[in-house]
Amino acid sequence: MAVLELRHLRYLLAVAEHGSFTRAAEELHISQPTLSQQVKQLERTLGVQLLDRTGRAVRLTDAGAVYTDHARRALRDLAAAERAVHDVQDLSRGHLRLGVTPTFTAYLVGPLTAALHARHPGVSLALTETTQDRVEAALLADDLDLGIAFSGTHLPGVTPTPLFTETLGLVTGTHHLRTLPEPLPVQDLRDVQLALLSGDFATRAHIDAYFAQARAAPRIAVEANSVQALTEIVRRTPVATVLPDAVTHDHPHLTPVALDPPLPPRTVTLLHREGAYRSAAARAFAELTHDLVRTRGYAPPR
């Protein structure tokens, strides 16, 4: 009987993902006959057919679907075990995979990276900026160690730890300094052109909920997928935006305008997968993050 090896699992998963031996072989950098032979060897070892090769696309059989589900978990757990073995408790080296939503790239990622480098220069950082639902999915898939996002409803298995309270407000450039009254009733935003994050971001959902509750109908002139784009647009045009106060404070060319009623605050959280192995680098980063938000004077979580 052939011996089952990890490559057999990886080969099967690649074919299942691509639905094609040809595309899977290209990704794995092996020949198609070799790939086909290895998968058949796995099927002989298990004594069951895992792939249906009769159609135009290669599909998993019922047995194959069950087996690949376990294979993915097994490979994920083995990868976690390998990281645990190589984890260095004194942090002379290490690696951290961090996911953040775009808001934090604008004001939190820079200081956190600087603090990590200063305190633990041997720890490397892989940063992913994406939407909150993708951060949580990546945590569950063990593609990330930690995430920074917002409180609310989380995917099962994702555990939040509150960090601080974030407040948002209306922001303009110098163009509106003499034209907007303060506080500005939210209903009067119908006379102001706005640039906002696009609808797939949690910040935009938070802003839209505020407008809906206030029964306001703002004029959204621009949608962007980065906070940096919004700050540049507001700086150079008469368009206003809604930004976290921490971002506004870091940009002297931006001017806050008080809204009536103000936007509701929200809680920023540090996310991790429940039950996941916490490396020395992940534990150190969590401690560093709590230290930094206290040092910068962010409002404590509610």
C-alpha positions as CSV (number, residue, x, y, z in Angstrom):
1,M,0.0,0.0,0.0
2,A,1.3,3.5,-0.9
3,V,2.2,5.8,1.9
4,L,0.0,8.9,2.3
5,E,2.0,12.1,2.2
6,L,1.2,15.7,2.6
7,R,1.7,16.4,-1.0
8,H,-1.2,14.1,-1.8
9,L,-3.5,16.3,0.2
10,R,-2.2,19.5,-1.4
11,Y,-2.5,18.0,-4.9
12,L,-6.1,16.9,-4.3
13,L,-7.0,20.3,-2.9
14,A,-5.5,22.1,-5.9
15,V,-7.5,20.0,-8.4
16,A,-10.7,20.5,-6.3
17,E,-10.1,24.3,-6.2
18,H,-9.4,24.7,-10.0
19,G,-11.7,21.9,-11.2
20,S,-9.0,21.0,-13.7
21,F,-5.8,18.9,-13.6
22,T,-4.2,21.2,-16.1
23,R,-4.6,24.4,-14.1
24,A,-3.8,22.7,-10.9
25,A,-0.6,21.3,-12.4
26,E,0.4,24.7,-13.6
27,E,-0.1,26.2,-10.1
28,L,1.9,23.3,-8.5
29,H,4.6,23.5,-11.1
30,I,4.4,19.8,-11.9
31,S,3.4,17.9,-15.0
32,Q,-0.3,16.9,-15.5
33,P,0.5,13.2,-15.8
34,T,2.4,13.3,-12.5
35,L,-0.4,15.1,-10.8
36,S,-3.0,12.6,-12.1
37,Q,-0.9,9.7,-11.0
38,Q,-0.5,11.1,-7.5
39,V,-4.2,11.7,-7.0
40,K,-5.0,8.2,-8.3
41,Q,-2.5,6.9,-5.8
42,L,-4.3,8.7,-3.0
43,E,-7.6,7.2,-4.2
44,R,-6.1,3.7,-4.2
45,T,-4.7,4.2,-0.7
46,L,-8.1,5.3,0.6
47,G,-10.0,2.7,-1.4
48,V,-12.5,5.3,-2.7
49,Q,-13.0,7.6,-5.7
50,L,-12.5,11.3,-4.7
51,L,-12.9,13.0,-8.1
52,D,-15.5,12.7,-10.8
53,R,-13.6,13.0,-14.1
54,T,-16.4,12.3,-16.4
55,G,-17.6,15.9,-17.0
56,R,-16.0,18.9,-18.7
57,A,-14.8,20.0,-15.3
58,V,-13.3,17.8,-12.6
59,R,-15.6,17.7,-9.6
60,L,-15.4,16.2,-6.1
61,T,-17.5,13.1,-5.4
62,D,-19.5,13.0,-2.1
63,A,-16.6,11.1,-0.5
64,G,-14.1,13.6,-2.0
65,A,-16.0,16.6,-0.5
66,V,-15.9,15.1,3.0
67,Y,-12.3,14.2,2.6
68,T,-11.1,17.6,1.3
69,D,-12.9,19.3,4.2
70,H,-10.9,17.3,6.7
71,A,-7.7,17.7,4.6
72,R,-8.0,21.5,4.7
73,R,-8.3,21.5,8.5
74,A,-5.4,19.1,8.8
75,L,-3.1,21.2,6.7
76,R,-4.2,24.3,8.6
77,D,-3.5,22.6,11.9
78,L,-0.1,21.4,10.7
79,A,0.8,24.9,9.6
80,A,-0.1,26.2,13.0
81,A,1.9,23.5,14.7
82,E,4.9,24.4,12.6
83,R,4.6,28.0,13.6
84,A,4.4,27.0,17.2
85,V,7.5,24.9,17.0
86,H,9.5,27.8,15.5
87,D,8.0,30.4,17.8
88,V,10.8,32.2,19.7
89,Q,9.7,33.3,23.1
90,D,12.3,35.9,23.5
91,L,11.1,37.6,20.2
92,S,14.6,37.7,18.7
93,R,12.7,36.6,15.6
94,G,9.1,35.9,14.7
95,H,6.4,36.7,12.2
96,L,3.0,38.3,12.6
97,R,0.1,38.3,10.0
98,L,-2.2,41.3,10.7
99,G,-5.4,42.2,8.9
100,V,-7.0,45.7,9.2
101,T,-9.8,47.6,7.7
102,P,-8.9,50.7,5.7
103,T,-9.8,53.2,8.4
104,F,-6.8,52.1,10.5
105,T,-4.3,52.3,7.7
106,A,-4.8,56.1,7.9
107,Y,-3.9,56.6,11.5
108,L,-3.1,53.4,13.5
109,V,-1.0,51.1,11.3
110,G,2.0,53.5,11.0
111,P,2.4,54.1,14.8
112,L,1.8,50.4,15.5
113,T,4.4,49.3,13.0
114,A,6.9,51.8,14.3
115,A,6.3,50.6,17.9
116,L,6.7,46.9,16.9
117,H,9.9,47.6,15.1
118,A,11.3,49.6,18.0
119,R,10.4,47.1,20.6
120,H,10.8,43.9,18.7
121,P,13.0,44.5,15.6
122,G,13.4,40.8,14.9
123,V,9.6,40.3,14.3
124,S,8.5,40.7,10.7
125,L,5.0,41.9,9.8
126,A,2.7,40.9,7.0
127,L,-0.1,43.5,6.7
128,T,-3.4,42.9,4.8
129,E,-5.8,45.8,4.3
130,T,-9.3,44.6,3.4
131,T,-12.9,44.6,4.5
132,Q,-14.0,43.4,8.0
133,D,-15.8,40.3,6.7
134,R,-12.7,39.2,4.8
135,V,-10.5,39.9,7.9
136,E,-12.7,37.6,9.9
137,A,-12.8,34.9,7.2
138,A,-9.0,35.0,7.0
139,L,-8.7,34.6,10.8
140,L,-11.0,31.5,10.7
141,A,-8.9,30.1,7.8
142,D,-5.7,30.7,9.8
143,D,-4.5,33.1,7.1
144,L,-4.1,35.8,9.7
145,D,-3.0,35.9,13.3
146,L,-4.8,39.1,14.4
147,G,-7.2,41.6,13.0
148,I,-8.2,45.2,13.9
149,A,-11.8,46.0,13.1
150,F,-15.0,47.1,14.9
151,S,-17.4,45.6,17.4
152,G,-20.7,44.2,16.3
153,T,-21.8,40.8,15.0
154,H,-18.8,38.6,14.3
155,L,-18.5,35.3,12.5
156,P,-18.7,32.3,14.9
157,G,-15.2,31.5,16.2
158,V,-13.9,35.1,16.0
159,T,-13.2,36.6,19.4
160,P,-13.1,40.4,19.9
161,T,-11.1,42.3,22.5
162,P,-12.1,46.0,22.9
163,L,-9.3,48.5,22.3
164,F,-10.8,52.0,22.3
165,T,-13.7,54.1,21.2
166,E,-13.5,55.8,17.8
167,T,-15.5,58.9,17.0
168,L,-16.2,60.3,13.5
169,G,-17.1,63.7,12.2
170,L,-17.7,65.8,9.1
171,V,-14.5,67.2,7.6
172,T,-13.8,69.9,5.0
173,G,-10.8,71.6,3.5
174,T,-10.3,75.3,3.6
175,H,-13.0,75.8,0.9
176,H,-15.9,75.5,3.4
177,L,-14.5,77.4,6.4
178,R,-16.7,80.5,6.0
179,T,-19.8,78.8,4.5
180,L,-20.8,76.0,6.9
181,P,-22.5,76.9,10.2
182,E,-21.7,75.0,13.4
183,P,-23.2,72.9,14.6
184,L,-24.5,71.9,11.1
185,P,-27.9,70.2,11.2
186,V,-27.5,66.8,9.5
187,Q,-30.5,67.5,7.3
188,D,-28.5,70.5,5.8
189,L,-26.0,68.1,4.3
190,R,-28.3,67.9,1.3
191,D,-26.6,71.2,0.3
192,V,-23.0,69.7,0.7
193,Q,-21.3,67.4,-1.7
194,L,-19.7,64.4,0.1
195,A,-17.0,61.9,-0.7
196,L,-17.4,58.7,1.2
197,L,-15.9,55.2,1.4
198,S,-17.6,52.7,-0.9
199,G,-20.5,50.6,0.3
200,D,-18.5,47.4,1.1
201,F,-16.7,49.0,4.0
202,A,-17.9,48.9,7.6
203,T,-17.3,52.6,8.0
204,R,-19.7,53.4,5.2
205,A,-22.4,51.2,6.7
206,H,-22.0,53.0,10.0
207,I,-22.3,56.4,8.2
208,D,-25.3,55.3,6.2
209,A,-27.1,54.0,9.3
210,Y,-26.6,57.5,10.9
211,F,-28.1,59.2,7.9
212,A,-31.0,56.8,7.8
213,Q,-31.8,57.3,11.4
214,A,-31.6,61.1,11.0
215,R,-33.7,60.9,7.8
216,A,-31.1,62.8,5.9
217,A,-30.4,62.6,2.2
218,P,-26.8,63.7,1.6
219,R,-25.4,64.4,-1.9
220,I,-22.7,61.7,-2.4
221,A,-20.5,63.0,-5.2
222,V,-17.6,60.6,-4.9
223,E,-17.1,57.1,-3.6
224,A,-13.5,55.8,-2.9
225,N,-12.0,52.6,-1.5
226,S,-9.3,54.3,0.7
227,V,-9.2,57.0,3.4
228,Q,-6.1,58.5,1.8
229,A,-8.1,59.2,-1.4
230,L,-10.8,60.9,0.6
231,T,-8.3,63.2,2.4
232,E,-6.7,64.2,-0.9
233,I,-10.1,64.9,-2.5
234,V,-11.3,67.0,0.5
235,R,-8.0,68.9,0.5
236,R,-8.2,69.9,-3.1
237,T,-11.9,70.3,-3.7
238,P,-15.0,71.8,-2.1
239,V,-16.2,68.3,-1.3
240,A,-16.5,67.2,2.4
241,T,-16.2,63.8,3.9
242,V,-16.7,61.9,7.2
243,L,-13.6,60.7,8.9
244,P,-12.5,59.4,12.3
245,D,-11.4,62.3,14.5
246,A,-7.9,60.6,14.8
247,V,-7.4,61.0,11.1
248,T,-8.5,64.6,11.1
249,H,-6.2,65.5,14.0
250,D,-3.2,64.1,12.0
251,H,-4.0,66.3,9.0
252,P,-3.6,70.1,9.6
253,H,-5.2,70.9,6.2
254,L,-8.5,69.2,7.3
255,T,-11.1,71.1,9.4
256,P,-13.8,69.4,11.5
257,V,-17.3,70.7,11.3
258,A,-19.6,69.8,14.2
259,L,-22.8,67.9,13.2
260,D,-26.1,68.0,15.0
261,P,-26.7,65.3,16.1
262,P,-23.1,64.0,16.2
263,L,-22.3,60.6,14.6
264,P,-22.5,57.8,17.2
265,P,-19.1,56.4,18.4
266,R,-18.0,52.8,17.8
267,T,-15.7,50.4,19.5
268,V,-12.5,49.3,17.9
269,T,-11.5,45.7,18.6
270,L,-8.6,43.4,18.3
271,L,-9.8,40.1,16.7
272,H,-8.4,36.6,16.9
273,R,-9.7,33.1,16.2
274,E,-11.1,31.4,19.2
275,G,-8.8,28.5,20.3
276,A,-6.0,29.5,17.9
277,Y,-2.4,29.2,18.9
278,R,-1.2,32.6,20.1
279,S,2.5,33.0,19.1
280,A,4.9,35.1,21.2
281,A,4.7,37.7,18.4
282,A,0.9,37.8,18.5
283,R,0.9,38.2,22.3
284,A,3.5,40.9,22.2
285,F,1.7,42.8,19.5
286,A,-1.6,42.7,21.4
287,E,0.2,44.1,24.5
288,L,1.9,46.7,22.4
289,T,-1.4,47.8,20.8
290,H,-3.1,48.3,24.2
291,D,-0.1,50.3,25.3
292,L,-0.1,52.5,22.2
293,V,-3.8,53.4,22.4
294,R,-3.4,54.4,26.0
295,T,-0.3,56.5,25.2
296,R,-2.1,58.3,22.3
297,G,-5.0,59.1,24.5
298,Y,-7.8,57.4,22.6
299,A,-11.1,57.1,24.5
300,P,-11.4,53.8,26.4
301,P,-14.0,51.3,25.0
302,R,-17.5,51.7,26.2
